[in-house]
Amino acid sequence: MKSIYKILFAGFLFTGMFTSCFDAFLEERVYDFISPNNFYKTEADAEAAVNAIYSRLVSAEDGDISFHRAALMIGEYPAECSSAQASTVPYRLAFQDYTWTANTDGIEFVWKFFYQVIFRANITIEKIPGIKDGDPARIKQLEGEARFVRGLAYLYLIRLFDNIPLTTSSEQNDQNLPNMGTSDDVFAQIIEDFQFAESALPVSHSGKDVGRATKGAAQTFLAKTYLTMAGYPWNKTENYASAASKCEEIIKSGTYGLDPNYGINFKEAGEHNREYIFDAEFHQNLNGSNWVNMSSIRDQNVCGMAGWSSFGGTMNFYEDMLALNPGDKRLATNIILSFKDTQTGEIKVWGEDFDLNKGMVHTWKYTDPDETGVGDQNSNLNYHFTRYSDVLLMHSEAVNNAGSGGTYDKYYGINLVRERAGLEGLAGLDKDAFNKALIWERVVELCFEGHLWYDYKRMNCMEERVALKGINIGTNKKYYVYPIPVNELGRNINLEQHPLWK
């Protein structure tokens, strides 16, 4: 199911294709003398190029300049439910504690990672339309996949930094591009890329192609783009209706549904079920993930991977789930209350057999004792960029804030998510009360999946949410955005620091 990542194209494919836009971080190791001028000739070449873009999403070749390190952590450690636990890595603690600055190296890692993805996509999108040797429909589909990933990378960047350089051409890669006054153009490009992907991609894939982007994935992130534009700080509220409409298209398509078992979404056996929309596809001995190592319990035999206790939950989240969501079936997945020792078969109970003072809150998400990946940093478990419950909750948020919807009211999506968790549906809430219920539902449903800092920002509720884990971020909104890394400012004379971070 993950065979689209089984061939390492990235090194040779991009040799000599582009030079650095901001510094040498875009340089690739030399494997061959292939260049853009003699490579992009056939459909197979186009597929290899697109696979190389996908491979960067899951590659750990640059250590923390990867998605399943800094680029995932930047959206997750700041959440009320999340903790760096035993980690001593400074940037992770800064994300957790809201103490980051323009000198925090983890922010630079994220900047570099997403622009690496974009530049790989740019050269591919430029060259694919000129390929004549192959099936035109397949070639257009491959262009759609490249555009999807580029749109995804830009969506992450603009949500993180507000003001970012926009480049869609390999010819721009040596220029000092500006970042101020670009937001409208960046959003327009994101929308154009997702709309192209929506028109070019199939509803689903089979066989070796399972894991590639689909029409539904493009629609989902298009809806998320509209919702982002409608929320803080852009406040283009007319886009709530567009987000609601796009989510309704996804719902009505019948392609997706909630699995009755919430926990199966985080097991290898449940990957690519009806709830799946788009993942980072990890595969042991090629692009194995270390997210299991990060979240698994140190010195305990929870699964086949060594545990580092470097990522997990917070006590306030555990207590809030007990107090606000009694009987919630998601508790047993979100938090490890007990586990079966994989070596002895003994049942170990939190607070009795391990972590006696309950000083750390551990999660089952991305910890699967039955997965086939083995060895340190070699997990097969995918990372969910999004799944269907996210669509349902986005629909509810969009309809509530638009003031009206189409076929489904604002309770439709959120109540499906709650009913799956064994909770009663909501009713009779005004706009503000509904938004408060909605953000809590997103915390419980999507905890540890990299969504929540972006949600806090969009819904303009960061101060309230992070206060739940004892952090006061003040009132000047600086933590609603990440600063441009100081090293990038030094490399590009046309970059300007965000006003909140000057």
Salt bridges, closest charged atoms under 4 A:
ASP23 OD2 - ARG491 NE 2.94
GLU28 OE2 - ARG120 NH2 2.99
GLU47 OE1 - ARG138 NH2 3.18
GLU47 OE2 - LYS208 NZ 3.50
GLU47 OE2 - ARG212 NH2 3.27
GLU61 OE2 - ARG120 NH2 3.99
ASP62 OD2 - ARG56 NH2 3.22
ASP64 OD1 - ARG69 NH1 2.58
ASP64 OD2 - ARG92 NH2 3.68
GLU80 OE1 - ARG465 NE 2.80
GLU108 OE2 - LYS112 NZ 3.30
GLU108 OE2 - ARG491 NH1 2.94
GLU143 OE2 - ARG147 NE 3.19
GLU145 OE1 - ARG212 NH1 2.85
ASP162 OD1 - LYS457 NZ 2.51
ASP162 OD2 - HIS498 NE2 2.96
ASP184 OD1 - LYS236 NZ 2.49
GLU192 OE2 - ARG147 NH1 3.56
ASP193 OD1 - ARG147 NH1 2.86
ASP193 OD2 - ARG150 NE 2.82
GLU198 OE2 - LYS246 NZ 2.97
ASP209 OD1 - ARG138 NH2 3.99
ASP209 OD1 - LYS208 NZ 3.37
ASP209 OD1 - ARG212 NE 3.09
GLU248 OE2 - LYS252 NZ 3.05
GLU249 OE2 - LYS246 NZ 3.11
GLU271 OE1 - LYS2 NZ 3.18
GLU275 OE2 - ARG387 NH1 2.69
GLU275 OE2 - ARG420 NH2 2.92
ASP279 OD1 - HIS384 ND1 2.81
GLU281 OE2 - HIS272 NE2 2.78
ASP328 OD2 - ARG330 NH2 2.81
ASP341 OD2 - LYS348 NZ 3.33
ASP355 OD2 - HIS362 NE2 3.90
ASP390 OD2 - LYS224 NZ 2.90
ASP390 OD1 - ARG442 NH2 2.87
ASP390 OD2 - HIS451 ND1 3.94
GLU397 OE2 - ARG458 NE 2.84
GLU441 OE2 - ARG330 NH2 2.71
GLU441 OE1 - ARG418 NH1 3.01
GLU445 OE1 - ARG330 NH1 2.92
GLU445 OE2 - ARG387 NH1 2.94
GLU445 OE2 - ARG420 NH2 3.03
GLU449 OE2 - LYS365 NZ 2.69
GLU449 OE2 - ARG387 NH2 2.73
ASP455 OD2 - ARG442 NE 2.70
ASP455 OD1 - ARG458 NH1 3.02
GLU463 OE2 - LYS477 NZ 3.21
GLU464 OE1 - LYS436 NZ 3.28
GLU488 OE2 - ARG491 NH1 2.82
GLU496 OE2 - LYS502 NZ 2.75
